[in-house]
Amino acid sequence: GEVAAAMISVSDELELGRVLYTVRCLACHGPQGRGDGPFLEGLTMGGSTLVRLPDFSDYEFLRPRSDQSFIEVLAHGLGHSGLLPEGEQGWWDRKLDSDEMQALVFYIRALPLQPSRRKT
């Protein structure tokens, strides 16, 4: 009985993280976290992208970083990118609470485990 309850909470946390990621992160960081989101495709100069984002699908990038280091970035909301001025967040970019931040970090850490759907 106890194992099943734990599995439900893990899947709920992953689902919350996925929804938050989709709404708040995917536009820049891309569906697999490779930093290839649709918003960035327009930000090119002379054919090279202006912004290099970290690759969340790379376990070696994620492994040495603490949850707290991610949470400190998340605490700045969309302003963490510098692409939006700090005060310029929309109504939907309210501050995440600590459970939401933890779920989002949990989801980001799970990105390297997703089956790769590379563009062919």
Secondary structure, DSSP 8 states (H G I E B T S, - for coil): -HHHHHHHHHHHHHHHHHHHHHHHTHHHH-TTSSS--HHHHT-EETTEES-----TT-HHHHTTS-HHHHHHHHTTGGGGGSSS-TT---TT-----HHHHHHHHHHHHHGGGS------
